[in-house]
Amino acid sequence: MRSLAVAILTIGAILAAEPVRAQKYDPAFPFCMYSVEWGGSPRYDCSFHTIDQCRASASGLGGSCDPNPYYVGATASRGRQDKQYRRRY
């Protein structure tokens, strides 16, 4: 009887679980295009370096371009490692 209850609980947990969605926003690009495809499914495309690139792609799809809220930005300079060292006399 106990194994039947465990089996029912296991099957119920598997059926109740939803598939995991991937992250919509790519943090490496500053601009995202949002468009709704035929059938109503939204599409996020975060692969644009400039707003002009995004707008050119969105113009034929009826999409809109927005800043990426998860953009991490350019990395900081490495400081002294980027500069050439001067000789000391």
N, C-alpha and C positions, 0 to 999 in steps of 0.2 A: 504494500500500500504506500509505503514511504517513497519507493522508487517511481511510482506513478505520479505522485505529487511533484517530485523533483522534475520529472519529464514534462509535466504540464507547465510548470513555472519556467522551465528552460525554453520551451516552444513559445510561450507567451512573451518572454523577453526578446527573443529573436524576431518575432513578428512586430513587436512594438518599436524596435530600433529603426531609426531613420538613417539613410545614407548621409555621410559627412560631406559637406560642401567645401570646395576649395576656396581659398582667399580670393576675393574679387579684385582686389587692388594690388598691383605690383609695386613695391616700394622703391624700385629703381628708376621709375619714370615720373616726371612731374605732372603730366596731364592725362586725363582719362576721358574716353568717349562713352556716352551712355546712349543706347538706342534700344527700341523695342522691335523685335522681329515679328514677322507675320505669324500670328497665332498667339501673341501676347507674352512671349518669354523675353525678359529683359536681358540685355547683353552689355557687359562692361569690358572695355578694351583699354587697358592702361599700358600702352606701348608707344607713347608719344613724348618726344623731347621738347617740342614747342607747341604753343597753342595753335599756330598756323597749320602745322602738320595735322593736328587733331581736327581742326575745322575743315580742312580739305577732304579728309576721309569721311567726315560726318555729313558733308553737303549733299551727297547722293542718297544717304540713308535716313535722313530726317532725324539725325541724332543731335546731341548737345555735348559740349566739351566743358569740363570742370577741372579745377586743380585737384590733384590727387591728395586726399586727406592723410594718406599714410606715406607720402614721399619722405625719404630720409635725408635728401639733400646731398650736396657734394661733400666729400670727406674733407676733413681739415688738413691743412698743409703739414708736412712732416717736420717743419721747422728747419733746424740747422742742417739736416741731412740733405735738403734740397739745394743748399748753397755751397758754392765752392769755398774751401777754406783758404784763408790768406796766410802767407808765411809770416812768421814773426822774426824780426831781425834783432 
